[in-house]
Amino acid sequence: MDKLEKYRKIIRQVLTPYLNIYYANVKVRNRAAFDQETDQYLIISEGWNNQEHLHSCLIHLEIINNKIWIQCDNTEDGIANELVAAGIPKSDIVLAFHTPDIRKFTEFAIS
C-alpha cells in the first residue's frame, strides 16, 4: 500500500468513530462526507435545537501534495493527535486553520 492509500485508510479509521457521538442536549447527528477522488474528508454535524436548525463542520481534512491539511477541527482533543497516534508523522500534517506565521511554532508541518 502506497503512502497516499495508507493515509486515506487512516483518515477513514480515525474519523468514523465521530459518527457515533451522542449529544445529550441537542438532537444532532454527525454525518460523513468522504471523497477519495478529491481527497476531502468531512464530518458534518446536523440537526435541531428546539426550533433552530444546526449545521456545522466538526472536522475537515484534505490531502494536498501527500500531506494531510486540517482545515477545520472542532474536536475537544484535536484530530491531529489522533492522526499521529494512528501512525501519520507530524511532518505530514498541516494545521491549516492556523496562518503560516503561526504554523512555524507548532510541531507540525508548515505547508
Secondary structure, DSSP 4 states (H G I P E B T S, - for coil): --HHHHHHHHHHHHHGGGGG---SSSEEEEEEEEETTTTEEEEEEEEEETTEEEEEEEEEEEEETTEEEEEEE--SS-HHHHHHHTT--GGGEE-TTS-HHHHTTSSSB--
